[in-house]
Amino acid sequence: MAKRIIIAGGNIAGTIVANRLAQKLDEELNKGEVEIVVLNKSEEHVYLPGQLLMAFGLETPGELVRKERSLLDRRIKFLHGDAGTMTKIDVENRQVITADGKPHKYDYLVISTGVEYTWEEVPGYKEASLTPYEFDSALKMREALENFQGGTVVINVAKLPHRCPVAPIETTLMLDDYLRKRGLREKTRIVYTYPVEGVFARPITNKMMKGIFEQRGIEVHSPFNVTSVNPNEKIIESQEGEKIKFDMLIAVPPNQGAKVIGDSGIGDRRRWVPTDKLTLRMKNHSDVYVIGDATDLPVSKAGSTADFESYVVANNLANDIKGNLGVKHYGGDVLCYIATGTDQATYIRFSYTMNESPPPPSYIHWWGKVMYNKMYWTVTAKANI
Ligand SMILES: Cc1cc2nc3c(=O)[nH]c(=O)nc-3n(C[C@H](O)[C@H](O)[C@H](O)COP(=O)(O)OP(=O)(O)OC[C@H]3O[C@@H](n4cnc5c(N)ncnc54)[C@H](O)[C@@H]3O)c2cc1C
């Protein structure tokens, strides 16, 4: 009987790890000794990092979406729609149930279900805001910015942790630059609100970015923990007792693990899956790995994190099957480009043991960010590196 590996969730982490596994288990796949199945809600694969650029008119919607099937090694089985939507992940009985009622038995499971936004945690929030975090809203944001003629823009981060921790900083600095180029900066008050003291949770980056915010005349209100938004009066309120009136609200919604993680009883209070920080195995389940935004690890929820983790998960899982590859450890590696305008950027590279050392913003790093995005479809997603 072929050993079956189920990848629970497609898109970024699931696709990269599935392709990397296919490379590691090339012979076994060809001989029919191993089967890899990717389960995903949607047939489409969306490159989420591009949504931020799209919101500023720097990417088109068509550049951000591909068919998931077209990105996977042809030997990998792909199920979507009811056949791919998981309603239960049953780690005790080594099976996943899909919305068509079918049980899928597995020998090994990789959980890559990402995050879900729980807008309902803040009354009025969704109705009142635009966000680069959702595809349709990013398109609306582009239109709203094109029509914007000045006023108060509030950028609010509802809760930590959230996907792409640097994206709110990028949104703010890109907005500042975008408005300067359109001659609207003098007519606009930009207010950045963040749930903990400062503008970012890592001290070195926080210090650098706080300096840039100050130079650019961006107001910082922190800690600011949003409790509600009045969409009619356009007022955002915080637990700290502040009320800010806005003309445009750009939101980073609360993030939790996927609903299926909660429904299956395998996550913590916010549905993050308990994960060994080195081997990336689910705690207490040696036949289950966790990758990408779904983990409870103290690292950034970023596509680059998923990419770094994919080497470890693919190696360790292939080693479980072949027994001759040794065990690799994940070092907590993360790489994030940070746009500081619409044509300049810096980057941070850090790990469990190494702090970041961001270089001064420049066009070269902006170019690096753009190239990283462009290479996603042919290099990163296909695990060609
Ligand atoms: C605006 C924005 C900018 C970003 N910028 C960057 C950047 O510059 N650099 C960077 O590295 N990262 C960036 N990121 C973060 C990056 O996109 C995520 O960290 C990455 O997508 C995580 O991959 P993932 O596979 O874990 O989650 P996802 O890509 O969200 O994939 C999870 C998949 O699981 C599926 N799924 C969930 N539940 C079920 C179910 N019950 N049944 C079937 N399928 C299910 C989902 O539908 C989805 O397809 C950005 C994100 C955003 C939103």
The ligand as an SDF file (V2000), in Angstrom:
LIG
                    3D

 53 58  0  0  0  0  0  0  0  0999 V2000
   -1.3990   42.2310    2.5020 C   0  0  0  0  0  0  0  0  0  0  0  0
   -0.4080   41.1380    2.7910 C   0  0  0  0  0  0  0  0  0  0  0  0
    0.9380   41.3440    2.5130 C   0  0  0  0  0  0  0  0  0  0  0  0
    1.8610   40.3430    2.7620 C   0  0  0  0  0  0  0  0  0  0  0  0
    3.1660   40.5700    2.4400 N   0  0  0  0  0  0  0  0  0  0  0  0
    4.0800   39.5960    2.6340 C   0  0  0  0  0  0  0  0  0  0  0  0
    5.4370   39.7880    2.2130 C   0  0  0  0  0  0  0  0  0  0  0  0
    5.8070   40.8270    1.6500 O   0  0  0  0  0  0  0  0  0  0  0  0
    6.3110   38.7880    2.4540 N   0  0  0  0  0  0  0  0  0  0  0  0
    5.9370   37.6250    3.0530 C   0  0  0  0  0  0  0  0  0  0  0  0
    6.7870   36.7410    3.2440 O   0  0  0  0  0  0  0  0  0  0  0  0
    4.6560   37.4090    3.4600 N   0  0  0  0  0  0  0  0  0  0  0  0
    3.7200   38.3590    3.2510 C   0  0  0  0  0  0  0  0  0  0  0  0
    2.4100   38.1400    3.6080 N   0  0  0  0  0  0  0  0  0  0  0  0
    2.0500   36.9520    4.4140 C   0  0  0  0  0  0  0  0  0  0  0  0
    1.8370   35.7030    3.5820 C   0  0  0  0  0  0  0  0  0  0  0  0
    0.9310   35.9320    2.5320 O   0  0  0  0  0  0  0  0  0  0  0  0
    1.3090   34.5980    4.4910 C   0  0  0  0  0  0  0  0  0  0  0  0
    2.1610   34.4870    5.5940 O   0  0  0  0  0  0  0  0  0  0  0  0
    1.2450   33.2870    3.7360 C   0  0  0  0  0  0  0  0  0  0  0  0
    0.2010   33.3530    2.8100 O   0  0  0  0  0  0  0  0  0  0  0  0
    1.0850   32.0960    4.6660 C   0  0  0  0  0  0  0  0  0  0  0  0
    0.8690   30.9480    3.9220 O   0  0  0  0  0  0  0  0  0  0  0  0
   -0.0980   29.8000    4.4610 P   0  0  0  0  0  0  0  0  0  0  0  0
   -0.1080   28.7750    3.3890 O   0  0  0  0  0  0  0  0  0  0  0  0
    0.2610   29.4340    5.8370 O   0  0  0  0  0  0  0  0  0  0  0  0
   -1.5300   30.4730    4.5240 O   0  0  0  0  0  0  0  0  0  0  0  0
   -2.5190   30.8060    3.2340 P   0  0  0  0  0  0  0  0  0  0  0  0
   -1.6520   31.2860    2.1550 O   0  0  0  0  0  0  0  0  0  0  0  0
   -3.5430   31.6540    3.7970 O   0  0  0  0  0  0  0  0  0  0  0  0
   -3.0840   29.3750    2.8790 O   0  0  0  0  0  0  0  0  0  0  0  0
   -3.9370   28.6400    3.7130 C   0  0  0  0  0  0  0  0  0  0  0  0
   -4.8610   27.8190    2.8140 C   0  0  0  0  0  0  0  0  0  0  0  0
   -5.5980   26.8930    3.6210 O   0  0  0  0  0  0  0  0  0  0  0  0
   -6.9130   26.8520    3.1310 C   0  0  0  0  0  0  0  0  0  0  0  0
   -7.8330   26.3580    4.1390 N   0  0  0  0  0  0  0  0  0  0  0  0
   -8.1100   26.8870    5.3630 C   0  0  0  0  0  0  0  0  0  0  0  0
   -9.0870   26.1700    5.9650 N   0  0  0  0  0  0  0  0  0  0  0  0
   -9.4180   25.1680    5.1090 C   0  0  0  0  0  0  0  0  0  0  0  0
  -10.3640   24.1150    5.1380 C   0  0  0  0  0  0  0  0  0  0  0  0
  -11.1880   23.9470    6.1810 N   0  0  0  0  0  0  0  0  0  0  0  0
  -10.4400   23.2760    4.0870 N   0  0  0  0  0  0  0  0  0  0  0  0
   -9.6220   23.4380    3.0070 C   0  0  0  0  0  0  0  0  0  0  0  0
   -8.7200   24.4340    2.9030 N   0  0  0  0  0  0  0  0  0  0  0  0
   -8.6190   25.2840    3.9470 C   0  0  0  0  0  0  0  0  0  0  0  0
   -7.1840   28.3140    2.7660 C   0  0  0  0  0  0  0  0  0  0  0  0
   -8.3100   28.4170    1.9290 O   0  0  0  0  0  0  0  0  0  0  0  0
   -5.8770   28.6850    2.0760 C   0  0  0  0  0  0  0  0  0  0  0  0
   -5.9080   28.3610    0.7130 O   0  0  0  0  0  0  0  0  0  0  0  0
    1.4430   39.1070    3.3310 C   0  0  0  0  0  0  0  0  0  0  0  0
    0.0970   38.8920    3.5900 C   0  0  0  0  0  0  0  0  0  0  0  0
   -0.8320   39.8820    3.3200 C   0  0  0  0  0  0  0  0  0  0  0  0
   -2.2930   39.6200    3.5890 C   0  0  0  0  0  0  0  0  0  0  0  0
  1  2  1  0
  2  3  1  0
  2 52  2  0
  3  4  2  0
  4  5  1  0
  4 50  1  0
  5  6  2  0
  6  7  1  0
  6 13  1  0
  7  8  2  0
  7  9  1  0
  9 10  1  0
 10 11  2  0
 10 12  1  0
 12 13  2  0
 13 14  1  0
 14 15  1  0
 14 50  1  0
 15 16  1  0
 16 17  1  0
 16 18  1  0
 18 19  1  0
 18 20  1  0
 20 21  1  0
 20 22  1  0
 22 23  1  0
 23 24  1  0
 24 25  2  0
 24 26  1  0
 24 27  1  0
 27 28  1  0
 28 29  2  0
 28 30  1  0
 28 31  1  0
 31 32  1  0
 32 33  1  0
 33 34  1  0
 33 48  1  0
 34 35  1  0
 35 36  1  0
 35 46  1  0
 36 37  1  0
 36 45  1  0
 37 38  2  0
 38 39  1  0
 39 40  1  0
 39 45  2  0
 40 41  1  0
 40 42  2  0
 42 43  1  0
 43 44  2  0
 44 45  1  0
 46 47  1  0
 46 48  1  0
 48 49  1  0
 50 51  2  0
 51 52  1  0
 52 53  1  0
M  END
$$$$
